[in-house]
Amino acid sequence: MQVQTESKPYDDINITPMLDLAYVLLVIFIIMTTATVQGMKVNLPKASAAPSLAQQTTKAITVTNDGKIFLDTIPVTMAELEQRLVQQRALTPEFPIVLRGDRETQYQNVVDVLDLLGRLNFNQVGMATKPLVK
């Protein structure tokens, strides 16, 4: 018995694995870009069910449990926070601010931010809390 060896060049490329990878990457991209980020995750204290400023277009200032300050989701120092709030006020004179302080943070960190907002004459300041569960 004789084995025939034919040296025919392989001229077809199987693109199925490449398309699978492209579809997976596309799905990951869609999921990551449509996810909404509303700020940093903090453990909020509980409060009553009063009307909230969070339903309006607001700026969120977050103080984490280790004392870091975020404006929306951008980490800032107190000086940078003051500068960005002054710049935002130049664009929009009246806008509400929601202060989100972690329940575990030192009280002085939140007071420092409130003091800054008071010096800049912000009147529409709300403190974010969790609703009281009965």
DSSP file (Angstrom, degrees, kcal/mol; ACC not computed):
  #  RESIDUE AA STRUCTURE BP1 BP2  ACC     N-H-->O    O-->H-N    N-H-->O    O-->H-N    TCO  KAPPA ALPHA  PHI   PSI    X-CA   Y-CA   Z-CA
    1    1 A M              0   0    0      0, 0.0     2,-0.5     0, 0.0     0, 0.0   0.000 360.0 360.0 360.0 135.8    0.0    0.0    0.0
    2    2 A Q        -     0   0    0      2,-0.0     2,-0.5     0, 0.0     0, 0.0  -0.911 360.0-141.0-115.1 133.2    1.3    3.3   -1.0
    3    3 A V        -     0   0    0     -2,-0.5     2,-0.6     2,-0.0     0, 0.0  -0.797  15.5-144.6 -93.8 126.9    0.6    6.6    0.9
    4    4 A Q        -     0   0    0     -2,-0.5     2,-0.6     2,-0.0    -2,-0.0  -0.802  11.2-164.9 -93.9 127.7    0.1    9.6   -1.3
    5    5 A T        -     0   0    0     -2,-0.6     2,-0.6     2,-0.0    -2,-0.0  -0.946   4.8-172.7-112.6 115.5    1.3   12.8    0.0
    6    6 A E        -     0   0    0     -2,-0.6     2,-1.5     2,-0.1    -2,-0.0  -0.936  15.3-149.9-109.4 121.4    0.0   15.8   -1.8
    7    7 A S        +     0   0    0     -2,-0.6    -2,-0.0     2,-0.0    -1,-0.0  -0.609  30.9 163.3 -94.3  77.6    1.6   19.1   -0.8
    8    8 A K        -     0   0    0     -2,-1.5    -2,-0.1     1,-0.0     2,-0.1  -0.829  40.7-116.3 -94.6 128.8   -1.3   21.4   -1.4
    9    9 A P        -     0   0    0      0, 0.0     2,-0.9     0, 0.0    -1,-0.0  -0.363  23.1-118.7 -67.0 144.0   -0.9   24.8    0.2
   10   10 A Y        +     0   0    0      1,-0.2     0, 0.0    -2,-0.1     0, 0.0  -0.736  42.6 165.5 -84.1 107.0   -3.5   25.7    2.9
   11   11 A D        +     0   0    0     -2,-0.9     2,-0.5     2,-0.0    -1,-0.2   0.362  44.5  87.3-110.7   5.2   -5.2   28.8    1.5
   12   12 A D        -     0   0    0      2,-0.0     2,-0.5     0, 0.0    -2,-0.0  -0.901  59.7-156.0-106.2 133.7   -8.3   29.0    3.7
   13   13 A I        -     0   0    0     -2,-0.5     2,-0.8     2,-0.0    -2,-0.0  -0.929  15.1-135.0-108.3 128.0   -8.1   30.9    7.0
   14   14 A N        +     0   0    0     -2,-0.5     4,-0.3     1,-0.2    -2,-0.0  -0.721  25.9 176.9 -81.9 109.7  -10.7   29.9    9.6
   15   15 A I     >  +     0   0    0     -2,-0.8     4,-2.4     1,-0.2     5,-0.2   0.397  52.4  99.0 -97.0   3.3  -11.9   33.3   11.0
   16   16 A T  H  > S+     0   0    0      1,-0.2     4,-2.4     2,-0.2     5,-0.2   0.918  83.6  47.6 -59.1 -46.9  -14.5   31.9   13.4
   17   17 A P  H  > S+     0   0    0      0, 0.0     4,-2.2     0, 0.0    -1,-0.2   0.892 111.9  51.4 -62.4 -36.7  -12.3   32.2   16.5
   18   18 A M  H  > S+     0   0    0     -4,-0.3     4,-2.2     2,-0.2    -2,-0.2   0.905 110.8  47.8 -66.1 -40.3  -11.4   35.8   15.5
   19   19 A L  H  X S+     0   0    0     -4,-2.4     4,-2.5     2,-0.2     5,-0.2   0.885 109.3  54.0 -67.3 -38.3  -15.1   36.7   15.1
   20   20 A D  H  X S+     0   0    0     -4,-2.4     4,-2.2    -5,-0.2    -2,-0.2   0.931 110.3  46.8 -59.2 -45.3  -15.9   35.0   18.5
   21   21 A L  H  X S+     0   0    0     -4,-2.2     4,-2.5     1,-0.2    -2,-0.2   0.907 111.0  51.9 -63.6 -41.9  -13.2   37.2   20.1
   22   22 A A  H  X S+     0   0    0     -4,-2.2     4,-2.2     1,-0.2    -2,-0.2   0.896 110.4  48.3 -62.8 -40.7  -14.5   40.3   18.4
   23   23 A Y  H  X S+     0   0    0     -4,-2.5     4,-2.4     2,-0.2    -1,-0.2   0.898 111.1  50.1 -67.8 -40.2  -18.1   39.7   19.5
   24   24 A V  H  X S+     0   0    0     -4,-2.2     4,-2.4    -5,-0.2    -2,-0.2   0.932 112.0  47.7 -63.2 -44.7  -17.0   39.1   23.1
   25   25 A L  H  X S+     0   0    0     -4,-2.5     4,-2.4     1,-0.2    -2,-0.2   0.885 111.0  51.9 -63.5 -38.2  -14.9   42.3   23.1
   26   26 A L  H  X S+     0   0    0     -4,-2.2     4,-2.4     2,-0.2    -2,-0.2   0.914 110.0  48.2 -64.2 -43.3  -17.9   44.2   21.6
   27   27 A V  H  X S+     0   0    0     -4,-2.4     4,-2.5     2,-0.2    -2,-0.2   0.922 112.2  49.1 -64.1 -43.8  -20.2   42.9   24.3
   28   28 A I  H  X S+     0   0    0     -4,-2.4     4,-2.5     1,-0.2    -2,-0.2   0.917 111.4  50.0 -61.8 -43.1  -17.7   43.8   27.0
   29   29 A F  H  X S+     0   0    0     -4,-2.4     4,-2.2     2,-0.2    -2,-0.2   0.916 111.2  48.5 -61.4 -44.4  -17.3   47.3   25.5
   30   30 A I  H  X S+     0   0    0     -4,-2.4     4,-1.6     1,-0.2    -2,-0.2   0.919 113.0  47.5 -63.9 -43.6  -21.1   47.9   25.4
   31   31 A I  H  X S+     0   0    0     -4,-2.5     4,-0.8     1,-0.2    -2,-0.2   0.918 113.7  47.1 -64.2 -43.3  -21.6   46.7   29.0
   32   32 A M  H  < S+     0   0    0     -4,-2.5    -1,-0.2     1,-0.2    -2,-0.2   0.853 113.7  46.7 -70.6 -34.1  -18.8   48.9   30.3
   33   33 A T  H  < S+     0   0    0     -4,-2.2    -1,-0.2     1,-0.2    -2,-0.2   0.754 112.0  49.5 -81.7 -22.7  -19.8   52.1   28.5
   34   34 A T  H  < S+     0   0    0     -4,-1.6     2,-0.3    -5,-0.2    -1,-0.2   0.585  83.8 105.5 -91.8  -8.9  -23.5   51.8   29.4
   35   35 A A     <  -     0   0    0     -4,-0.8     2,-0.4    -3,-0.2    -4,-0.0  -0.561  67.9-138.5 -70.5 128.6  -22.9   51.3   33.1
   36   36 A T        -     0   0    0     -2,-0.3     2,-0.5     2,-0.0    -2,-0.1  -0.745  11.0-157.0 -93.6 135.9  -23.7   54.5   34.9
   37   37 A V        +     0   0    0     -2,-0.4     3,-0.1     1,-0.1    36,-0.1  -0.955  14.3 177.0-112.2 121.6  -21.5   55.7   37.7
   38   38 A Q        -     0   0    0     -2,-0.5     2,-0.3     1,-0.4    -1,-0.1   0.270  60.2 -65.6-107.0  10.4  -23.1   58.0   40.2
   39   39 A G  S    S-     0   0    0     34,-0.1    -1,-0.4    32,-0.1     2,-0.2  -0.833  74.8 -36.1 136.3-175.3  -20.1   58.4   42.5
   40   40 A M        -     0   0    0     32,-0.6     2,-0.6    -2,-0.3    23,-0.1  -0.515  63.8-105.5 -81.2 150.8  -18.0   56.4   44.9
   41   41 A K        +     0   0    0     -2,-0.2     2,-0.3    21,-0.0    -1,-0.1  -0.670  49.8 164.8 -80.8 120.3  -19.6   53.6   47.0
   42   42 A V        -     0   0    0     -2,-0.6     2,-1.0    22,-0.1    22,-0.1  -0.930  45.0-110.7-131.1 158.3  -19.9   54.7   50.6
   43   43 A N        -     0   0    0     -2,-0.3    60,-2.5    87,-0.0    61,-0.2  -0.784  43.0-154.5 -90.3  99.4  -21.9   53.4   53.5
   44   44 A L        -     0   0    0     -2,-1.0    85,-0.1    58,-0.2    58,-0.1  -0.435  11.6-118.3 -80.2 146.8  -24.5   56.1   54.0
   45   45 A P        -     0   0    0      0, 0.0    85,-4.8     0, 0.0     2,-0.2  -0.337  35.1-103.8 -73.9 167.0  -26.3   56.8   57.3
   46   46 A K  E     +a  130   0A   0     83,-0.3     2,-0.3    -2,-0.1    86,-0.1  -0.649  44.4 161.8 -95.1 149.9  -30.1   56.4   57.6
   47   47 A A  E     -a  131   0A   0     83,-2.9    85,-1.9    -2,-0.2    82,-0.0  -0.896  40.6 -70.9-151.8 179.5  -32.6   59.2   57.7
   48   48 A S        -     0   0    0     -2,-0.3     2,-1.5    83,-0.2    81,-0.1  -0.186  52.6 -97.4 -74.3 170.7  -36.3   60.0   57.2
   49   49 A A        +     0   0    0     82,-0.1    -1,-0.1    83,-0.1     3,-0.1  -0.502  66.5 147.8 -91.2  67.3  -38.0   59.9   53.8
   50   50 A A        -     0   0    0     -2,-1.5    -3,-0.0     1,-0.1     0, 0.0  -0.586  60.3 -75.6 -93.8 161.6  -37.9   63.7   53.0
   51   51 A P        -     0   0    0      0, 0.0     2,-0.3     0, 0.0    -1,-0.1  -0.273  55.5-141.9 -57.6 143.9  -37.6   65.2   49.5
   52   52 A S    >   -     0   0    0      1,-0.1     3,-0.6    -3,-0.1     4,-0.1  -0.782  21.2-143.5-114.3 151.1  -34.1   64.8   48.2
   53   53 A L  G >  S+     0   0    0     -2,-0.3     3,-1.4     1,-0.2    -1,-0.1   0.557  88.9  86.9 -81.3  -9.6  -31.8   67.0   46.1
   54   54 A A  G 3  S+     0   0    0      1,-0.3    -1,-0.2    43,-0.1     4,-0.2   0.692  76.8  64.5 -68.1 -17.8  -30.5   63.9   44.4
   55   55 A Q  G <  S+     0   0    0     -3,-0.6    -1,-0.3     2,-0.1    -2,-0.1   0.686  95.4  70.9 -79.0 -16.2  -33.2   63.9   41.8
   56   56 A Q  S <  S-     0   0    0     -3,-1.4     2,-0.8    -4,-0.1    39,-0.0  -0.376 106.9 -81.7 -89.4 173.0  -32.0   67.3   40.3
   57   57 A T  S    S+     0   0    0     -2,-0.1     2,-0.3    40,-0.0    -1,-0.1  -0.690  72.3 161.4 -75.5 113.2  -28.8   67.9   38.3
   58   58 A T        -     0   0    0     -2,-0.8     2,-0.5    -4,-0.2    39,-0.2  -0.756  45.6-117.3-129.9 169.5  -26.3   68.1   41.2
   59   59 A K  E     -b   97   0B   0     37,-1.8    39,-2.5    -2,-0.3     2,-0.5  -0.956  31.7-146.5-105.8 132.4  -22.7   68.0   42.0
   60   60 A A  E     -b   98   0B   0     -2,-0.5    12,-4.0    37,-0.2     2,-0.5  -0.887  10.9-167.4-105.3 125.2  -21.9   65.1   44.4
   61   61 A I  E     -bC  99  71B   0     37,-2.8    39,-3.6    -2,-0.5     2,-0.5  -0.960  11.8-165.6-109.4 123.5  -19.1   65.5   46.9
   62   62 A T  E     -bC 100  70B   0      8,-2.7     8,-2.5    -2,-0.5     2,-0.6  -0.927  12.8-166.4-115.7 131.2  -18.1   62.3   48.5
   63   63 A V  E     -bC 101  69B   0     37,-2.8    39,-2.6    -2,-0.5     6,-0.2  -0.966  20.1-150.4-113.3 114.3  -16.0   61.8   51.7
   64   64 A T    >   -     0   0    0      4,-2.5     3,-1.9    -2,-0.6   -22,-0.1  -0.221  30.5 -98.3 -80.5 172.8  -14.9   58.2   52.1
   65   65 A N  T 3  S+     0   0    0      1,-0.3    41,-0.2    40,-0.1    -1,-0.1   0.722 124.1  53.1 -67.1 -20.2  -14.2   56.5   55.3
   66   66 A D  T 3  S-     0   0    0     39,-0.1    -1,-0.3     2,-0.1    39,-0.0   0.290 122.9-102.7 -97.1  11.1  -10.4   57.1   55.0
   67   67 A G  S <  S+     0   0    0     -3,-1.9     2,-0.2     1,-0.3    -2,-0.1   0.484  71.1 145.3  89.3   3.4  -11.0   60.9   54.5
   68   68 A K        -     0   0    0      1,-0.0    -4,-2.5     9,-0.0     2,-0.4  -0.511  39.1-141.9 -75.4 145.4  -10.5   61.0   50.7
   69   69 A I  E     -CD  63  76B   0      7,-0.6     7,-2.7    -6,-0.2     2,-0.4  -0.910  16.4-172.3-113.6 134.9  -12.6   63.6   48.9
   70   70 A F  E     -CD  62  75B   0     -8,-2.5    -8,-2.7    -2,-0.4     2,-0.7  -0.985  18.1-151.0-126.0 135.5  -14.2   63.0   45.5
   71   71 A L  E >  S-CD  61  74B   0      3,-2.7     3,-2.3    -2,-0.4     2,-0.8  -0.942  84.6 -40.6-102.8 112.5  -16.1   65.5   43.3
   72   72 A D  T 3  S-     0   0    0    -12,-4.0   -32,-0.6    -2,-0.7   -10,-0.1  -0.610 127.8 -31.8  58.3-105.9  -18.5   63.3   41.4
   73   73 A T  T 3  S+     0   0    0     -2,-0.8    -1,-0.3   -34,-0.2   -34,-0.1   0.275 116.9 103.4-119.4  11.4  -16.0   60.4   40.8
   74   74 A I  E <  S-D   71   0B   0     -3,-2.3    -3,-2.7     1,-0.0     2,-0.2  -0.832  71.4-127.1 -99.7 122.7  -12.8   62.5   40.6
   75   75 A P  E     +D   70   0B   0      0, 0.0     2,-0.3     0, 0.0    -5,-0.3  -0.493  39.4 171.6 -68.3 133.6  -10.5   62.5   43.6
   76   76 A V  E     -D   69   0B   0     -7,-2.7    -7,-0.6    -2,-0.2     2,-0.2  -0.932  30.8-126.5-138.4 159.4   -9.6   66.0   44.7
   77   77 A T     >  -     0   0    0     -2,-0.3     4,-2.6    -9,-0.1     5,-0.2  -0.482  43.0 -98.3 -91.9 175.0   -7.9   67.9   47.5
   78   78 A M  H  > S+     0   0    0      2,-0.2     4,-2.3     1,-0.2     5,-0.2   0.894 125.7  49.9 -63.2 -38.9   -9.6   70.7   49.4
   79   79 A A  H  > S+     0   0    0      2,-0.2     4,-2.3     1,-0.2    -1,-0.2   0.919 112.6  46.3 -66.2 -43.1   -7.9   73.3   47.2
   80   80 A E  H  > S+     0   0    0      2,-0.2     4,-2.7     1,-0.2     5,-0.2   0.889 110.6  53.8 -66.0 -38.2   -8.9   71.6   44.0
   81   81 A L  H  X S+     0   0    0     -4,-2.6     4,-2.3     2,-0.2    -2,-0.2   0.929 109.6  47.7 -60.7 -45.6  -12.4   71.1   45.3
   82   82 A E  H  X S+     0   0    0     -4,-2.3     4,-2.1     1,-0.2    -2,-0.2   0.927 112.8  48.9 -61.1 -45.2  -12.7   74.9   46.0
   83   83 A Q  H  X S+     0   0    0     -4,-2.3     4,-2.1     1,-0.2    -2,-0.2   0.914 112.8  46.7 -62.7 -44.1  -11.2   75.7   42.5
   84   84 A R  H  X S+     0   0    0     -4,-2.7     4,-2.4     2,-0.2    -1,-0.2   0.866 111.5  51.0 -69.2 -35.5  -13.6   73.4   40.7
   85   85 A L  H  X S+     0   0    0     -4,-2.3     4,-2.3    -5,-0.2    -1,-0.2   0.888 110.3  49.5 -68.8 -37.6  -16.7   74.6   42.6
   86   86 A V  H  X S+     0   0    0     -4,-2.1     4,-1.6    -5,-0.2    -2,-0.2   0.908 112.0  48.9 -65.3 -41.1  -15.8   78.2   41.8
   87   87 A Q  H  X S+     0   0    0     -4,-2.1     4,-1.2     2,-0.2    -2,-0.2   0.913 112.0  48.2 -64.0 -42.4  -15.4   77.3   38.1
   88   88 A Q  H  X S+     0   0    0     -4,-2.4     4,-3.2     1,-0.2     3,-0.2   0.878 108.4  54.4 -66.1 -37.6  -18.7   75.5   38.1
   89   89 A R  H  < S+     0   0    0     -4,-2.3    -1,-0.2     1,-0.2    -2,-0.2   0.840 103.0  56.9 -65.7 -32.0  -20.4   78.4   39.8
   90   90 A A  H  < S+     0   0    0     -4,-1.6    -1,-0.2     1,-0.2    -2,-0.2   0.858 114.9  38.2 -65.6 -33.8  -19.1   80.7   37.0
   91   91 A L  H  < S+     0   0    0     -4,-1.2    -2,-0.2     1,-0.3    -1,-0.2   0.904 134.3  20.0 -80.9 -44.6  -20.9   78.4   34.5
   92   92 A T     <  -     0   0    0     -4,-3.2    -1,-0.3     1,-0.1     3,-0.1  -0.941  68.5-162.4-129.2 106.6  -24.0   77.7   36.5
   93   93 A P  S    S+     0   0    0      0, 0.0     2,-0.5     0, 0.0    -1,-0.1   0.891  80.1  33.7 -60.6 -42.2  -24.7   80.3   39.3
   94   94 A E  S    S+     0   0    0     28,-0.1    28,-0.0    29,-0.0    -5,-0.0  -0.946  70.6 143.7-120.9 114.8  -27.1   78.1   41.3
   95   95 A F        -     0   0    0     -2,-0.5    29,-0.3    -3,-0.1   -37,-0.1  -0.990  44.6-114.7-145.2 141.6  -26.8   74.4   41.5
   96   96 A P        -     0   0    0      0, 0.0   -37,-1.8     0, 0.0     2,-0.4  -0.425  23.2-151.5 -77.0 151.4  -27.4   72.0   44.4
   97   97 A I  E     -be  59 125B   0     27,-3.0    29,-3.0   -39,-0.2     2,-0.6  -0.976   0.9-155.3-122.3 134.6  -24.7   70.0   46.0
   98   98 A V  E     -be  60 126B   0    -39,-2.5   -37,-2.8    -2,-0.4     2,-0.6  -0.955   8.5-154.1-111.0 121.9  -25.1   66.6   47.7
   99   99 A L  E     -be  61 127B   0     27,-3.7    29,-2.4    -2,-0.6     2,-0.7  -0.854   8.1-168.3 -97.4 120.8  -22.6   65.8   50.3
  100  100 A R  E     -b   62   0B   0    -39,-3.6   -37,-2.8    -2,-0.6     2,-0.5  -0.897   8.9-179.8-113.7 102.0  -22.1   62.0   50.8
  101  101 A G  E     -b   63   0B   0     -2,-0.7   -37,-0.2    27,-0.4     2,-0.1  -0.877  29.3-119.4-105.2 131.6  -20.1   61.2   53.9
  102  102 A D    >   -     0   0    0    -39,-2.6     3,-1.4    -2,-0.5   -58,-0.2  -0.395  20.0-126.8 -64.7 143.3  -19.4   57.7   54.8
  103  103 A R  T 3  S+     0   0    0    -60,-2.5    -1,-0.1     1,-0.3   -59,-0.1   0.764 109.2  51.7 -62.8 -26.4  -20.8   56.7   58.2
  104  104 A E  T 3  S+     0   0    0    -61,-0.2    -1,-0.3     2,-0.1     3,-0.1   0.485  87.1 106.6 -91.6  -4.0  -17.3   55.6   59.3
  105  105 A T  S <  S-     0   0    0     -3,-1.4     2,-0.2   -42,-0.2   -40,-0.1  -0.316  82.6 -93.4 -75.3 159.3  -15.4   58.8   58.4
  106  106 A Q    >>  -     0   0    0    -41,-0.2     3,-1.1     1,-0.1     4,-0.9  -0.503  30.5-127.4 -70.0 140.3  -14.2   61.2   61.0
  107  107 A Y  H 3> S+     0   0    0      1,-0.3     4,-2.1    -2,-0.2     3,-0.3   0.823 105.5  64.7 -58.1 -34.2  -16.6   64.0   61.6
  108  108 A Q  H 3> S+     0   0    0      1,-0.2     4,-2.4     2,-0.2    -1,-0.3   0.831  94.4  59.2 -63.2 -33.1  -14.0   66.6   60.9
  109  109 A N  H <> S+     0   0    0     -3,-1.1     4,-1.4     2,-0.2    -1,-0.2   0.915 109.6  42.5 -62.7 -42.4  -13.6   65.6   57.3
  110  110 A V  H  X S+     0   0    0     -4,-0.9     4,-2.5    -3,-0.3    -2,-0.2   0.886 112.9  53.3 -70.9 -39.0  -17.3   66.3   56.6
  111  111 A V  H  X S+     0   0    0     -4,-2.1     4,-2.7     1,-0.2    -2,-0.2   0.873 104.8  55.6 -64.4 -37.2  -17.2   69.6   58.6
  112  112 A D  H  X S+     0   0    0     -4,-2.4     4,-2.0     2,-0.2    -1,-0.2   0.914 110.1  45.2 -61.1 -42.6  -14.2   70.8   56.6
  113  113 A V  H  X S+     0   0    0     -4,-1.4     4,-2.4     2,-0.2    -2,-0.2   0.918 113.2  49.9 -67.6 -42.8  -16.2   70.3   53.3
  114  114 A L  H  X S+     0   0    0     -4,-2.5     4,-2.1     1,-0.2    -2,-0.2   0.886 109.5  52.3 -62.1 -38.2  -19.3   72.0   54.9
  115  115 A D  H  X S+     0   0    0     -4,-2.7     4,-2.4     2,-0.2    -1,-0.2   0.911 109.0  49.8 -63.2 -43.0  -17.0   74.9   56.0
  116  116 A L  H  X S+     0   0    0     -4,-2.0     4,-1.8     2,-0.2    -2,-0.2   0.921 110.6  49.3 -60.9 -44.9  -15.7   75.2   52.4
  117  117 A L  H  <>S+     0   0    0     -4,-2.4     5,-2.5     1,-0.2    -1,-0.2   0.868 110.8  51.3 -64.7 -35.5  -19.2   75.3   51.0
  118  118 A G  H ><5S+     0   0    0     -4,-2.1     3,-1.2     3,-0.2    -1,-0.2   0.905 108.5  50.3 -66.8 -41.7  -20.2   77.9   53.6
  119  119 A R  H 3<5S+     0   0    0     -4,-2.4    -2,-0.2     1,-0.3    -1,-0.2   0.838 110.5  50.1 -64.9 -32.0  -17.3   80.1   52.7
  120  120 A L  T 3<5S-     0   0    0     -4,-1.8    -1,-0.3    -5,-0.2    -2,-0.2   0.399 114.6-120.5 -86.6   3.4  -18.2   79.8   49.0
  121  121 A N  T < 5 +     0   0    0     -3,-1.2     2,-0.6     1,-0.2    -3,-0.2   0.881  48.5 167.6  60.4  44.1  -21.9   80.8   49.8
  122  122 A F      < +     0   0    0     -5,-2.5    -1,-0.2     1,-0.2     3,-0.1  -0.811  10.3 177.9 -86.8 123.4  -23.5   77.6   48.5
  123  123 A N        +     0   0    0     -2,-0.6     2,-1.3     1,-0.2    -1,-0.2   0.742  64.6  68.6 -97.5 -28.9  -27.1   77.6   49.8
  124  124 A Q        +     0   0    0    -29,-0.3   -27,-3.0     2,-0.0     2,-0.5  -0.662  65.6 144.9 -97.3  81.2  -28.4   74.4   48.2
  125  125 A V  E     -e   97   0B   0     -2,-1.3     2,-0.3   -29,-0.2   -27,-0.2  -0.974  22.7-176.7-121.7 127.9  -26.5   71.7   50.1
  126  126 A G  E     -e   98   0B   0    -29,-3.0   -27,-3.7    -2,-0.5     2,-0.5  -0.898  21.5-134.8-121.9 153.1  -28.0   68.4   51.0
  127  127 A M  E     -e   99   0B   0     -2,-0.3     2,-0.3   -29,-0.2   -27,-0.2  -0.937  24.4-131.9-107.7 124.2  -26.6   65.4   53.0
  128  128 A A        +     0   0    0    -29,-2.4   -27,-0.4    -2,-0.5     2,-0.3  -0.556  35.5 164.2 -77.2 134.6  -27.2   62.0   51.4
  129  129 A T        -     0   0    0     -2,-0.3   -83,-0.3   -85,-0.1   -85,-0.1  -0.918  39.7-102.6-140.0 166.4  -28.6   59.3   53.7
  130  130 A K  E     -a   46   0A   0    -85,-4.8   -83,-2.9    -2,-0.3     2,-0.1  -0.682  47.9-100.4 -85.0 147.1  -30.2   56.0   53.3
  131  131 A P  E     -a   47   0A   0      0, 0.0     2,-0.4     0, 0.0   -83,-0.2  -0.407  41.4-103.5 -66.5 146.4  -34.0   55.9   53.8
  132  132 A L        -     0   0    0    -85,-1.9     2,-0.6   -86,-0.1   -83,-0.1  -0.579  33.1-147.7 -73.0 122.6  -35.1   54.7   57.3
  133  133 A V              0   0    0     -2,-0.4    -1,-0.0     1,-0.1   -87,-0.0  -0.827 360.0 360.0 -95.9 123.6  -36.3   51.1   57.0
  134  134 A K              0   0    0     -2,-0.6    -1,-0.1     0, 0.0    -2,-0.0   0.435 360.0 360.0 -95.3 360.0  -39.1   50.3   59.5
